[in-house]
Amino acid sequence: MTAQVFELLSRLETRLPGFGRSNWKSTIRRHVTIHEDYHDMEPWKGAETADITYDDINGEFTKLLVENEYLERHWMGAKPKYYLEVKATTKECGTRFFVSKSQYQRVREPKS
């Protein structure tokens, strides 16, 4: 599922400046090399903070999220760093999903 989210973000009509393979920072990368489009993708060897990260230095992604009502209007003009964690299930939408302790703490930490 992370590959699909990566592809979706890579192919947005509004291009995300600086978005590319370097934003995919998940250990799952090692499994996509079976696909011809990713045969040369190196495994992620850094500390995993999220499946995909994006530093929205121009505010383009935030603007897109506001315009499509995924974020409230007061976010317009903001330039946050996004940490996208991809979760999927084959069950119903109400099915619980689990996050690690470090993922939960990252969500709860106030950013300065």
Steps between C-alpha positions, in 0.01 A plus 500: 500500500790738566602468135151609391508805728849586374380471138192712572713778651753472216228548239295783650384757247654763726861380515660489842835681471787270597282191541662177388636166610700661779169579674415130528672416827354163585664164543226363272694644202706183477191307389412713195809413300306214338308765302678619186447867591685446829760239405780740593352631824739475792369380837445771762776476758429805714293533813136458401284789619215449250436320174516823302625840611463831322631841602244735343742793469281676240166416663368329184391177668335686787317727254375194310377338823319820604341548157368143509375543860737252663640784713327805641553843342727624780767266360520706179853640470646246745809305396517195728704186466265208441555154644265265314443159651310267267260253661274260313261217571292255301227526764223756556579871544422483872770239560763607753854550388810509709793737526827453682575681823749728321243582228245593766752715686594681177136593444464622858822706512448874464725646231696814575 
